[in-house]
Amino acid sequence: MSAFEVRILTEPEHNQWDHLVEQSIQGTIFHSSGWIAAAAKIYNVDCAIIGDFNNADLIVGCSLYIKNIFPGYKIGYTTNKITPYGGCVISNPTSGHVCESETREHEIISLV
């Protein structure tokens, strides 16, 4: 039985994230943990990677830049001027059927 868990990745899990980015068709250099951390430092904002795990496997994630607007009020966004691509990165489908793959992607993204 599958056990899904959506949470913010810890720093040691960034290797798992980078592996997902490398193998996913959505992944780009702009999704890599190194790029995310560097861009966050340049813009003086926090960053986080939200991941959805199926048991121990990271199956989808999304990186966020987090800016404090007012005390207790933050906004998150996936891109900035030096990061033109953001959004969800999904593990590659196991099925070659388009309909099955699209259904799987929709279900996975809805968890995040």
C-alpha positions, 0 to 999 in steps of 0.5 A, a space after each residue: 500500500 502506498 503512503 503519500 506525504 507532502 512536506 518541505 524537503 530537508 537539506 539532506 534530501 536536496 540530492 533526491 530533488 536534484 536526481 528528480 530534476 535530472 531525470 524528469 522531462 520538466 526539470 531544468 537547471 533552474 530547478 536544481 537545488 544549487 540554482 534555487 539557493 543561489 537565486 534566493 541569496 541574490 534576492 535576499 529571500 528564503 527558499 523551500 522545496 515542497 515534495 510529495 513522497 510515495 513511501 520513500 520515493 520523491 515523485 513530485 516537487 515544486 520550488 518556492 522563493 519566499 518573501 516576507 512582506 509584513 510581519 507574519 505575512 509571506 508570499 511564495 513564488 516559483 520564478 524571478 528575473 534570473 529564474 525563468 522556469 519554475 513550477 512542478 517537476 514530476 517523475 517520469 511516467 511508467 506507462 507509455 499511454 498518454 491518457 494514463 500518464 496525464 491522469 497520473 500527473 493530474 493526481 500527483 500535482 493535486 497532492 501538492 
